[in-house]
Amino acid sequence: CYLNSLMARCEDVYYSYWMVGCRDTVDSLFTHDSTLCAWCNDVHNGYQCVMVESARDCSDCYFSFELRNCNHCIFSSNLINKSYYAFNKPCSKEEFEQIKGRALDGSWKSWGEAYRQFLELRSKALHRAVQMVNTENSTGNYIYNSKNCLNCFDVVNGEDCSNAFSVGDSKNIARIYSCGWPASELIYNCCVTRGSMDVAYCTYIWWSNRLRYSDSCFSCSDCFGCIGLRRKQYCILNKQYTKEEYEKLVPRIVEHMKKT
């Protein structure tokens, strides 16, 4: 993978952002579990799609918007369970291949014209008020397979979340950016948390539990005010303590912080 940001479980992905479980994909964003895709946005479980936006369970689709369980569609929008469609009308396999061949003949001129047609099609299509699928009791946008997510954005498999952005497989979290992959729980006021539990006021925490006010810690537990630790426990300001000392000192520090 090369020149990407926010990736998980990906292989051979280039120039993309917020990708999970993708392979052989370029120039895409917010795309999950997809293969052989390019210029895709908000595509889940896609295969061999180019310039497709807001699609689920689609394959061999091009320059299209808002598709669900479709295949062999081009220059189309707002379709569900359709096959061999061009410009939102049924077409033969031969017609589909001809239109696809003209749009993707390898020339910049053809690409530019196809992209212009896509933008025009998208501007006239029906747009959902919010992108939510299999979601209940939630507010925000781009929320999937989740429940009880309030004021949340870009969430997949979330539960009991609030004021959160970029969440995967996590629950009981609040005021966070980028949490999950793998699952995290009981996270508060944090930035980038992976596979952790009971973490608050921290940044960049991996596979750790019961951390407070810490940064860039890996596989740690019961640490307070620490930076850059690996496989450590019962540390305060990067200094090692016994369990008894730690449990005695931390409440005193917290009480002092509250007063001052």
C-alpha positions as CSV (number, residue, x, y, z in Angstrom):
1,C,0.0,0.0,0.0
2,Y,1.3,3.4,-0.9
3,L,0.4,7.0,0.0
4,N,-2.8,6.2,1.9
5,S,-4.3,7.4,5.1
6,L,-6.5,5.5,7.6
7,M,-6.2,2.0,6.3
8,A,-7.1,-1.4,7.8
9,R,-6.7,-4.9,6.4
10,C,-5.8,-3.6,2.9
11,E,-3.5,-4.9,0.2
12,D,-2.2,-3.2,-3.0
13,V,-4.2,0.0,-2.3
14,Y,-2.9,3.4,-3.6
15,Y,-3.7,7.1,-3.1
16,S,-6.8,6.4,-1.0
17,Y,-8.3,7.5,2.3
18,W,-10.3,5.6,5.0
19,M,-10.2,2.2,3.4
20,V,-11.0,-1.1,5.2
21,G,-10.6,-4.6,3.8
22,C,-9.8,-3.5,0.2
23,R,-7.5,-5.0,-2.4
24,D,-6.2,-3.7,-5.8
25,T,-7.9,-0.3,-5.4
26,V,-6.7,3.2,-6.3
27,D,-7.8,6.8,-5.8
28,S,-10.8,6.0,-3.6
29,L,-12.2,7.0,-0.2
30,F,-14.6,5.6,2.4
31,T,-14.6,2.2,0.7
32,H,-14.9,-1.1,2.5
33,D,-14.4,-4.7,1.5
34,S,-13.9,-4.0,-2.2
35,T,-11.6,-5.2,-4.9
36,L,-10.4,-3.9,-8.3
37,C,-12.0,-0.4,-7.8
38,A,-10.9,3.1,-8.9
39,W,-12.2,6.5,-8.1
40,C,-14.9,5.1,-5.8
41,N,-16.5,6.9,-2.9
42,D,-18.6,5.3,-0.1
43,V,-18.6,1.8,-1.8
44,H,-19.2,-1.3,0.3
45,N,-18.6,-4.8,-1.1
46,G,-17.8,-3.6,-4.6
47,Y,-15.9,-5.5,-7.3
48,Q,-14.5,-4.0,-10.5
49,C,-16.1,-0.6,-10.2
50,V,-14.9,2.7,-11.5
51,M,-16.2,6.2,-10.6
52,V,-19.0,4.8,-8.4
53,E,-20.4,6.7,-5.5
54,S,-22.7,5.4,-2.6
55,A,-23.1,1.8,-3.7
56,R,-23.6,-1.5,-1.9
57,D,-23.0,-5.0,-3.2
58,C,-22.2,-4.0,-6.8
59,S,-19.9,-5.4,-9.5
60,D,-18.8,-4.2,-12.9
61,C,-20.4,-0.8,-12.5
62,Y,-19.1,2.5,-13.9
63,F,-19.8,6.2,-13.5
64,S,-22.9,5.6,-11.4
65,F,-24.5,6.8,-8.2
66,E,-26.6,5.2,-5.4
67,L,-26.7,1.6,-6.5
68,R,-27.8,-1.4,-4.4
69,N,-27.0,-5.0,-5.4
70,C,-26.4,-4.1,-9.1
71,N,-24.0,-5.4,-11.7
72,H,-23.1,-4.3,-15.3
73,C,-24.5,-0.8,-14.9
74,I,-23.1,2.4,-16.4
75,F,-24.1,6.0,-16.2
76,S,-27.0,5.1,-13.9
77,S,-28.4,6.2,-10.6
78,N,-30.9,5.1,-7.9
79,L,-31.0,1.5,-9.0
80,I,-31.7,-1.6,-6.9
81,N,-31.3,-5.2,-8.0
82,K,-30.6,-4.3,-11.6
83,S,-28.3,-5.8,-14.3
84,Y,-27.2,-4.4,-17.6
85,Y,-28.4,-0.9,-17.4
86,A,-27.1,2.2,-19.2
87,F,-28.3,5.7,-18.6
88,N,-30.9,4.2,-16.3
89,K,-32.4,2.0,-19.1
90,P,-32.1,-1.7,-19.7
91,C,-29.5,-2.6,-22.4
92,S,-28.0,-5.7,-23.9
93,K,-24.7,-7.1,-23.0
94,E,-23.2,-5.9,-26.3
95,E,-24.6,-2.3,-25.8
96,F,-23.2,-2.2,-22.3
97,E,-19.7,-3.3,-23.5
98,Q,-19.7,-0.7,-26.3
99,I,-20.6,2.2,-23.9
100,K,-18.1,1.0,-21.4
101,G,-15.4,0.7,-24.1
102,R,-16.0,4.2,-25.3
103,A,-15.8,5.7,-21.8
104,L,-12.7,3.7,-20.8
105,D,-10.8,3.6,-24.0
106,G,-7.6,4.9,-22.2
107,S,-7.7,8.5,-23.5
108,W,-7.9,11.5,-21.2
109,K,-10.5,13.1,-23.5
110,S,-12.9,10.1,-23.1
111,W,-12.4,10.0,-19.4
112,G,-13.1,13.7,-19.1
113,E,-16.3,13.4,-21.0
114,A,-17.4,10.4,-19.0
115,Y,-16.7,12.2,-15.8
116,R,-18.7,15.2,-16.9
117,Q,-21.6,12.9,-17.7
118,F,-21.3,11.4,-14.3
119,L,-21.4,14.7,-12.5
120,E,-24.5,15.7,-14.5
121,L,-26.2,12.4,-13.7
122,R,-25.4,12.8,-10.0
123,S,-26.7,16.3,-9.8
124,K,-30.1,15.1,-11.1
125,A,-30.3,11.9,-9.1
126,L,-32.3,11.4,-5.9
127,H,-30.1,12.0,-2.8
128,R,-30.7,10.5,0.6
129,A,-31.1,12.9,3.4
130,V,-28.6,10.8,5.3
131,Q,-26.6,7.6,4.5
132,M,-27.7,5.1,7.1
133,V,-28.1,1.3,6.5
134,N,-29.2,-1.2,9.1
135,T,-29.1,1.5,11.7
136,E,-31.5,2.5,14.5
137,N,-31.9,5.4,17.0
138,S,-29.0,7.3,15.5
139,T,-28.2,10.8,14.2
140,G,-25.4,12.0,12.0
141,N,-24.4,10.5,8.6
142,Y,-22.7,7.5,6.9
143,I,-23.7,5.1,9.7
144,Y,-23.9,1.4,9.0
145,N,-25.0,-1.6,11.0
146,S,-25.2,0.4,14.2
147,K,-27.5,1.6,16.9
148,N,-27.7,4.3,19.5
149,C,-25.1,6.5,17.8
150,L,-25.8,10.2,18.4
151,N,-24.1,12.9,16.4
152,C,-21.8,10.4,14.8
153,F,-20.2,10.3,11.3
154,D,-18.5,7.5,9.3
155,V,-19.5,4.6,11.7
156,V,-19.5,0.9,10.9
157,N,-20.7,-1.6,13.5
158,G,-21.0,0.9,16.3
159,E,-23.1,0.9,19.4
160,D,-23.8,3.4,22.1
161,C,-21.6,6.1,20.6
162,S,-21.8,9.9,20.8
163,N,-20.0,12.8,19.2
164,A,-17.7,10.5,17.3
165,F,-16.1,10.4,13.8
166,S,-14.5,7.4,12.1
167,V,-15.6,4.4,14.1
168,G,-15.3,0.7,13.4
169,D,-16.5,-2.2,15.5
170,S,-16.7,-0.3,18.8
171,K,-19.2,0.6,21.5
172,N,-19.6,2.8,24.5
173,I,-17.5,5.6,23.2
174,A,-17.8,9.4,23.3
175,R,-16.0,12.4,21.9
176,I,-13.5,10.5,19.8
177,Y,-11.8,10.5,16.4
178,S,-10.9,7.2,14.8
179,C,-11.7,4.3,17.1
180,G,-11.7,0.6,16.3
181,W,-10.1,-1.8,13.8
182,P,-9.9,-3.9,15.9
183,A,-12.8,-3.3,18.3
184,S,-12.5,-0.9,21.2
185,E,-14.8,-0.2,24.1
186,L,-15.3,2.4,26.8
187,I,-13.3,5.1,25.1
188,Y,-13.6,8.8,26.0
189,N,-12.1,12.0,24.6
190,C,-9.4,10.2,22.5
191,C,-7.8,10.4,19.1
192,V,-6.9,7.1,17.3
193,T,-7.6,4.1,19.5
194,R,-7.1,0.5,18.3
195,G,-8.2,-2.7,20.1
196,S,-8.3,-1.0,23.5
197,M,-10.7,-0.7,26.5
198,D,-11.3,1.8,29.2
199,V,-9.1,4.6,27.8
200,A,-9.6,8.4,28.3
201,Y,-7.8,11.6,27.3
202,C,-5.3,9.7,25.1
203,T,-3.9,9.8,21.6
204,Y,-2.6,6.9,19.5
205,I,-3.2,4.0,21.7
206,W,-2.9,0.4,20.5
207,W,-4.1,-2.8,22.3
208,S,-4.1,-1.2,25.8
209,N,-6.4,-1.0,28.8
210,R,-7.1,1.4,31.6
211,L,-5.0,4.3,30.3
212,R,-5.4,8.0,31.1
213,Y,-3.6,11.1,29.7
214,S,-1.2,9.0,27.6
215,D,0.2,9.1,24.1
216,S,1.6,6.6,21.7
217,C,1.4,3.5,24.0
218,F,1.3,-0.1,22.8
219,S,0.1,-3.1,24.7
220,C,0.1,-1.3,28.0
221,S,-2.3,-1.3,30.9
222,D,-2.9,0.8,34.0
223,C,-0.7,3.8,33.0
224,F,-1.2,7.5,33.8
225,G,0.4,10.4,32.0
226,C,2.8,8.3,29.9
227,I,4.3,8.6,26.4
228,G,5.8,6.0,24.1
229,L,5.6,2.9,26.3
230,R,5.4,-0.7,25.1
231,R,4.2,-3.6,27.2
232,K,4.3,-1.7,30.5
233,Q,1.9,-1.7,33.5
234,Y,1.5,0.5,36.5
235,C,3.5,3.5,35.2
236,I,3.0,7.2,36.0
237,L,4.8,9.8,34.0
238,N,6.8,6.9,32.4
239,K,8.1,5.8,35.9
240,Q,7.5,2.2,37.0
241,Y,5.6,1.6,40.3
242,T,4.2,-1.4,42.0
243,K,0.5,-2.2,41.8
244,E,-0.1,-1.0,45.4
245,E,1.9,2.3,44.8
246,Y,0.0,2.9,41.5
247,E,-3.4,2.4,43.0
248,K,-2.5,4.7,45.9
249,L,-0.9,7.5,43.8
250,V,-3.3,7.9,40.9
251,P,-6.3,8.9,43.1
252,R,-4.1,11.5,44.8
253,I,-3.0,12.9,41.5
254,V,-6.6,13.1,40.2
255,E,-7.7,14.9,43.3
256,H,-4.9,17.3,43.0
257,M,-5.8,17.9,39.3
258,K,-9.4,18.6,40.2
259,K,-8.4,21.2,42.9
260,T,-5.7,23.0,40.8
